[in-house]
């Protein structure tokens, strides 16, 4: 029984047919990423995922991480798998050539990240955090820090973390208390305690590079007084060899609902030596480079986990014999023939394939924002990816939760048994709606910072892009059924966005009360746009007789007819406004 | 910190004000259940729940059941708690007087079941299954079996189980293979293997009464050849003392996502002696007495678990300080002041209070169906409870899952940590959508057996009841806002029911493709009707100044404005029909 198999054909459809990755990278002056090269990477990633890390997924969950004497032991097999991971060059896939990286496009990097996340979320979160640390340091570090640390992070010889949260400061980082005191040599001494540090301690690598938020002595209060520091577990010598152990240590690890194989650490800094990254008091902005990288990254991990659960449930539905399908003459049929089971399978398929295309398109926007020769195109791509990042993070994780729960439902009572493997996906993926900013925080980021802040300009541009595309294609043969509902939804989002811009001027709670359903609504717009594009491509190739395209068209139809109507309810929920939410009487008896 | 506190005031509102339990029981010739008596029972149940079983909830989850040498050890403290449970008379609360029971109304019994389920679902599932066994045997057993077994089940000295599922036969019981061979003394010898038997083995009681489905040698194939047998773990002597050990034994227990403290057993019958319950080949109908009892029962347990999670999340929201609320001058506020957190709290409140009222009203219908002096009233109540049972089971468990996940979300990252206690509720409650018939099975039961089977007669009567009530009350002061949306929804359900009756004649898959969203739609109708009645009562008493009523009104408003719009989406999903679900191409590439 295969535990996880990469959806190679669908990756090819998205990367080659929908996104035309090679041509896009070519237009950015990068000619080496032809389809064959990308396919080689996908296949190699698939092999590593299927053969090396997927087999450690259930055992890693069962065994978990162990904390003893300040050290963390990862589950059996993780060390050896990590060694193979870095030896195969996966950690440096998208890193800069100057640090030893292969500079693959973000769209390919994130396809690979989906594969590893789907095969073993707990394992892949270690290098996932390192990648984000690399990106942060590359963007914000001094030349000296970069030269010393980036090649080690790229090679995977050292791993990275992000140390933000404290017991009293989670969503509200303005409340953080960790202090940094300047030293005469230009370094700092940090004191404080951080919690929920993913990969804060483990036995996979010889050193761990912590990026830590802390306050300088002269820091103003709140988020404007936060600075970013690099605090290595072991202080390297100038040549990169390991020097003395730093005063940062793991105090305990958390016992969690899921991702048992990934250590979640309390990190105590007791005069730990650190180096400033970027400007004093500008640490939060610096950290947001890492945070945004992670938000897209964990959204993509969620898609991988959905894929894994969807594979299990569709295999089960094709094997399990139970009940007679209407019109059948068998005493009982495979449950895949029952309408309600098909509904659950198609819901998963429509979500996972739609989200994959959306997330990899978003990844391509990052490539364009960095590398497109035209400055306007770079700026537009950057604007759109800023808008889409919270959407992809939140809707992928929310739908991954729904989808993995549905995969369990296909298994009936067997889904509740750990042996089935499917309930682990639910427990693992649950964290993604909670970390790197809860999905409520993503929703406020979208509505507050990305939509209301510019008077709806960027959102308007996105809606226009969708409308223009739908209008162009609706008159082509067979496209009306796909284009019409997308147009209708785009107009609804336009309406409600305008209403929210107006109501938020009068009511300070309007945005907060609307944010979560608004993000979901925009998510459905993005998904429906993605399915429209997929349907259009598949229709053009349906004559080939490849059942892949017929399935795409049918799945697009299922999404638009049976799932997209959810957006109407969201529209109504938003329009009901903040008054029912903020009514003081409502929670009076609940204190 | 309180782990669980009974929502006494809300139980009083539902039982005394909304359902007028005393008067209704009085009309059924039972005068002893005045409000004070009911309150005494609720308070005593609350004390037992809060002091005895709630403290064992987390430790029971951590420790789980242990299987060794054919025996099952329940978590520490469960044995002593069970001893207290039966000594306090909880097991016989609603049993017949002739078996030592107190004959309390089902509405009160189920209020108590919600309390125990909320405080400790894994523990309360043992006596919950015994109650269902009692009800089955009372309805179907011979006088001899009843005399021997019912007093012991009522007292809790022995517990009960239901043995249906086999590895190849879950939803489809027609596939079951366990055989029963008649013996000369009128008993039977049973051979076969059953799985997923809740409480199949444990250390709480000296004997376990299994009700087992099996086939007689001359049985026709499929569900029409299933008979029901009583198979005791220890065969009692005629005087009720324990005789010899029977050949039924636990082979293993399952490792599950949740309810770790409740044993889920594989039971092997190796020539076990059993006694026929009811008629040969009519066992499934007999077992449905137990199944229907359990379906309502587990729906009520789900409500208890939601209540527990909602209590934790509202306490956390009232204590956790993070972020500034718009207009506040504090550096940070309790998160209960943030609109999005309020949205999550009110969603839980609206669901749990609405479902409680719905489930206890359904319980009252059982009382009326048994005890009302008028035969027509008994028949009407029986018809309505048959309709509502799958609705309450499925919507309570589905919304409990959503609601407990939302409780986790209020906790942010802390919700993922086991110590918070809230993730356990998600893991525990997840089983309820899966067992006693998956929620897909409930939906087919509703749409197929309860709606289509009588041409929509019973459903039409229910819709009429809702419409008549809403029309009567909409003209009263302040009621328009509550009555109008309920009327609109009722008409939608009426429309879609008619459409489904028509389409299911042409398309054999129409019902299967619509069933789950249809049940959810009917669930929202039932909930909205319940909230309409609650709002109307609360409006009448709002002048009292009791903040409880103001909160009820505000919660009704929140439900009707912000949550009920979901029903529009369900309506559209149903109307999209079976074609997108049954499209052969859609899952072609997913085998």
Interface residues (C-beta under 8 A of the other chain):
Chain A: X9 X165 X168 X169 X170 X171 X172 X174 X175 X196 X221 X222 X254 X255 X256 X257 X258 X314 X318 X321 X322 X323 X326 X327 X331 X332 X336 X338 X339 X340 X341 X342 X343 X344 X345 X346 X349 X401 X405 X408 X409 X412 X413 X414 X415 X416 X417 X418 X419 X423 X426 X427 X430 X431 X433 X434 X435 X438 X439 X440 X443 X444 X508 X509 X511 X512 X513 X515 X516 X547 X548 X550 X551 X553 X554 X555 X557 X558 X561 X562 X563 X565 X566 X567 X568 X569 X572 X573 X576 X578 X580 X581 X582 X583 X585 X586 X587 X588 X589 X590 X591
Chain B: X9 X165 X168 X169 X170 X171 X172 X174 X175 X196 X221 X222 X254 X255 X256 X257 X258 X314 X318 X321 X322 X323 X326 X327 X331 X332 X336 X338 X339 X340 X341 X342 X343 X344 X345 X346 X349 X401 X405 X408 X409 X412 X413 X414 X415 X416 X417 X418 X419 X423 X426 X427 X430 X431 X433 X434 X435 X438 X439 X440 X443 X444 X508 X509 X511 X512 X513 X515 X516 X547 X548 X550 X551 X553 X554 X555 X557 X558 X561 X562 X563 X565 X566 X567 X568 X569 X572 X573 X576 X578 X580 X581 X582 X583 X585 X586 X587 X588 X589 X590 X591
